[in-house]
Amino acid sequence: MTPERLDVEQALPRMQALASRTWSPESRHHPGQLAWSAAYGEPDVLDLGPAYVLDDAWAWLESLDWLEVCGTDPAAVDAVVTAALAGAADEVTASTLETEAVVTGVLADHGFVEVESPWFTHHHLDLADLPAVGLPEGYAVRAVRPGEHEQRAAVHRAAWSPTSRVTTAAYERLMTIAPYRPALDHVVTTADGEWVASCCVWLDPTTGVALVEPVGCVAEHGGRGLATAASVSALTAARDAGATTGLVCPRGDDDHPGPARLYRRIGFVPGARTRTYRWRRGD
Ligand SMILES: CC(C)(COP(=O)(O)OP(=O)(O)OC[C@H]1O[C@@H](n2cnc3c(N)ncnc32)[C@H](O)[C@@H]1OP(=O)(O)O)[C@@H](O)C(=O)NCCC(=O)NCCS
């Protein structure tokens, strides 16, 4: 069982297909999260490592010291982790959902030990329970249109950080990567046409799961329900396109509790959390 070593660009469709095929509320990877992680910045800036791929498992060195793993077959997961560690840095961090017993077990067999780290809680929502979109006066919400990558990247950066790696060129490329759909990428605008909040939703048509990633609102317009409105609006569009379940993965630790509160107010219910593990060559 020898995994293929591929650039993530080549491997992405196969990685997404496996994530989709093995999806459950107990699994970490969603095709939209993989697309975002592989393409939110320009390739030479992200400096992504290779993926090691079999039919029933993959391991991706998102960077040479950060490992993502997917699969439910222990032998296949072991083979891809073995191959990835051979090509990795001397110290590697990996994150799994606490419910992923096979991946966690294989990492432990290889000598990974749990470490303290910020963690994330996966939240789920039955989209039948989605509330109506509520917007304060003076704002409108709508889907992004093809060709609006420059404004879309700018509103993301304005909410997250001026030094964010989400550039115009990166967003233009992201918009070409499945399962991105402009109809599920929503922005809130002011009466003057300024873009002030945004939410991108990624629909996996195989599972009907709509992932919210990312959400942002510029600070000057914060606390008015605009990130909530962008999220509910994009999720409503996803439901109209066939989605049945919403998924969002905000921080679960106490250092950044606001986003989880926002999603729980929409109706998202907390599920499993992530755990972080570290490996050192030779240990
Ligand atoms: C986190 C973030 C998206 C919130 O955006 P926002 O538009 O301010 O969010 P909302 O207004 O919908 O909700 C935020 C707060 O405003 C309050 N609020 C919402 N509508 C309100 C209204 N009409 N009147 C008064 N307060 C209101 C909410 O109760 C909430 O309060 P809480 O956080 O104390 O529970 C924004 O601060 C941001 O972009 N941060 C950086 C990026 C980030 O962390 N993104 C989320 C990662 S998962």
The ligand as an SDF file (V2000), in Angstrom:
LIG
                    3D

 48 50  0  0  0  0  0  0  0  0999 V2000
  -16.8820   38.0590   15.0650 C   0  0  0  0  0  0  0  0  0  0  0  0
  -17.5070   39.0100   14.0380 C   0  0  0  0  0  0  0  0  0  0  0  0
  -17.7620   38.2430   12.7520 C   0  0  0  0  0  0  0  0  0  0  0  0
  -18.8320   39.5460   14.6230 C   0  0  0  0  0  0  0  0  0  0  0  0
  -19.4420   40.4210   13.6630 O   0  0  0  0  0  0  0  0  0  0  0  0
  -20.7010   41.3360   14.0760 P   0  0  0  0  0  0  0  0  0  0  0  0
  -21.3570   41.8370   12.8530 O   0  0  0  0  0  0  0  0  0  0  0  0
  -20.2640   42.3110   15.0960 O   0  0  0  0  0  0  0  0  0  0  0  0
  -21.6210   40.2180   14.7360 O   0  0  0  0  0  0  0  0  0  0  0  0
  -23.1300   40.4390   15.1870 P   0  0  0  0  0  0  0  0  0  0  0  0
  -23.4280   41.8780   15.3040 O   0  0  0  0  0  0  0  0  0  0  0  0
  -23.9760   39.6050   14.3020 O   0  0  0  0  0  0  0  0  0  0  0  0
  -23.0530   39.7980   16.6230 O   0  0  0  0  0  0  0  0  0  0  0  0
  -22.0390   40.2880   17.5200 C   0  0  0  0  0  0  0  0  0  0  0  0
  -22.6180   40.9120   18.7650 C   0  0  0  0  0  0  0  0  0  0  0  0
  -23.4940   41.9720   18.4530 O   0  0  0  0  0  0  0  0  0  0  0  0
  -24.7120   41.8160   19.1910 C   0  0  0  0  0  0  0  0  0  0  0  0
  -25.8130   42.3120   18.3850 N   0  0  0  0  0  0  0  0  0  0  0  0
  -26.2920   41.7470   17.2640 C   0  0  0  0  0  0  0  0  0  0  0  0
  -27.3250   42.4890   16.8040 N   0  0  0  0  0  0  0  0  0  0  0  0
  -27.4480   43.5350   17.6380 C   0  0  0  0  0  0  0  0  0  0  0  0
  -28.3040   44.6490   17.6880 C   0  0  0  0  0  0  0  0  0  0  0  0
  -29.2700   44.8180   16.7880 N   0  0  0  0  0  0  0  0  0  0  0  0
  -28.1290   45.5280   18.6910 N   0  0  0  0  0  0  0  0  0  0  0  0
  -27.1640   45.3540   19.6200 C   0  0  0  0  0  0  0  0  0  0  0  0
  -26.3290   44.3150   19.6120 N   0  0  0  0  0  0  0  0  0  0  0  0
  -26.4730   43.4240   18.6440 C   0  0  0  0  0  0  0  0  0  0  0  0
  -24.8350   40.3590   19.3910 C   0  0  0  0  0  0  0  0  0  0  0  0
  -25.6530   40.0510   20.5190 O   0  0  0  0  0  0  0  0  0  0  0  0
  -23.4120   39.9530   19.5920 C   0  0  0  0  0  0  0  0  0  0  0  0
  -23.0480   40.1620   20.9290 O   0  0  0  0  0  0  0  0  0  0  0  0
  -22.1260   39.1210   21.7140 P   0  0  0  0  0  0  0  0  0  0  0  0
  -20.9370   38.8060   20.8260 O   0  0  0  0  0  0  0  0  0  0  0  0
  -21.7400   39.8860   22.9430 O   0  0  0  0  0  0  0  0  0  0  0  0
  -22.9550   37.9220   21.9890 O   0  0  0  0  0  0  0  0  0  0  0  0
  -16.5790   40.2340   13.7610 C   0  0  0  0  0  0  0  0  0  0  0  0
  -16.2300   40.8360   14.9820 O   0  0  0  0  0  0  0  0  0  0  0  0
  -15.3030   39.8790   13.0080 C   0  0  0  0  0  0  0  0  0  0  0  0
  -15.2820   39.9240   11.8010 O   0  0  0  0  0  0  0  0  0  0  0  0
  -14.2390   39.5030   13.7490 N   0  0  0  0  0  0  0  0  0  0  0  0
  -12.9570   39.1110   13.1140 C   0  0  0  0  0  0  0  0  0  0  0  0
  -13.0910   37.8330   12.3180 C   0  0  0  0  0  0  0  0  0  0  0  0
  -13.7110   36.6710   13.1000 C   0  0  0  0  0  0  0  0  0  0  0  0
  -13.3460   36.3860   14.2530 O   0  0  0  0  0  0  0  0  0  0  0  0
  -14.6800   35.9620   12.4680 N   0  0  0  0  0  0  0  0  0  0  0  0
  -15.3920   34.8290   13.0390 C   0  0  0  0  0  0  0  0  0  0  0  0
  -14.5330   33.6220   13.0680 C   0  0  0  0  0  0  0  0  0  0  0  0
  -15.4330   32.1160   13.2710 S   0  0  0  0  0  0  0  0  0  0  0  0
  1  2  1  0
  2  3  1  0
  2  4  1  0
  2 36  1  0
  4  5  1  0
  5  6  1  0
  6  7  2  0
  6  8  1  0
  6  9  1  0
  9 10  1  0
 10 11  2  0
 10 12  1  0
 10 13  1  0
 13 14  1  0
 14 15  1  0
 15 16  1  0
 15 30  1  0
 16 17  1  0
 17 18  1  0
 17 28  1  0
 18 19  1  0
 18 27  1  0
 19 20  2  0
 20 21  1  0
 21 22  1  0
 21 27  2  0
 22 23  1  0
 22 24  2  0
 24 25  1  0
 25 26  2  0
 26 27  1  0
 28 29  1  0
 28 30  1  0
 30 31  1  0
 31 32  1  0
 32 33  2  0
 32 34  1  0
 32 35  1  0
 36 37  1  0
 36 38  1  0
 38 39  2  0
 38 40  1  0
 40 41  1  0
 41 42  1  0
 42 43  1  0
 43 44  2  0
 43 45  1  0
 45 46  1  0
 46 47  1  0
 47 48  1  0
M  END
$$$$
